Amino acid sequence: MYYLISYDLALPGQDYPAIIGAIQGLGGVRVLWSTWAVFSTRSAHDIWADLVRYLDTNDRLLVTGIDGWQGSNLMALPAAA
């Protein structure tokens, strides 16, 4: 299944190399500045549980399954496994 992973870092100027590295480790590719796409056989909950530990308690994280998309000027698209 394809998933979109999106996060908001609550404090201005934050940049978390750890969460970016964790998303890339899942095979994720950045499609917008704070939105990534990944193909995985894991559940949204499992992906969320892996990533939420890299964020502060006031940051936001969304992992949602998708079955297709339309976009323009995307940075990249993930390859299916």
N, C-alpha and C positions, 0 to 999 in steps of 0.2 A: 504494500500500500504506500501511496505517496502521502507525506505529511508536510505541512507548513509549520515552521517554528518561528515565532515572533517574540521579541522581548523589548521592554522599555527599561532603560537604566534611569532611575529616579533623579539622580543628581547630575547637573550639567557637567559635561566634560568627561564623564566616565567612559572607559573603554576596557572591557574585560577580555584580555587575551585568553584566559582560561576557558570561558564559555565558548568563545569562537573556536578554540582548539577542540573542545569536546564535541561541538556540532560537526566540525570537519571530520573528526574521528568517526562519527556515525555515517560519513559519506555525504554530509550536507554541503550544499553549495548556496552561496548568497545570491538571492534574486532581487532583493531591495536592501537598503542599508541595514535594517534590523530585522529582516525577514529572510529565512533560509528554507530551502526545500530539500527533502531527503526521501529516499526510497528505503523502506525497512519492513521486515516481517514482524517486528516487535510492535507492541501496543503503544498507543499515545501515552498512556499512564507510565509505562516503563521508560519511554524516552524522556518524558517530563521529570520523572524521579531521578534520572541520571543527570539532568541539566540543572534542576532547581538548586542544587547544592552550591553552584557557582555564583549565585546571585545574592544580593542583600535582601533583607526581609521587606524592604519597601520597593523593590524592583518588581516588574511584571513579566510573566512568561506564559505563552499560549502554544500548545501543541495540538494541532487539529488535522484529522485525516481528510484527504481530498481525493476525488476520483478523476479530476481533470482541471484544467485552467486555461484561461486566455490571459495574455499579458502583452505589453509592449515595452521595448527597451529593457528587458530583463537582463540582469548581469550574467546569469547562467541558468542552466536547467540540469537536474540530477539525472543520471543514467539509471535505468531499471536494472536490478540485479538479475 
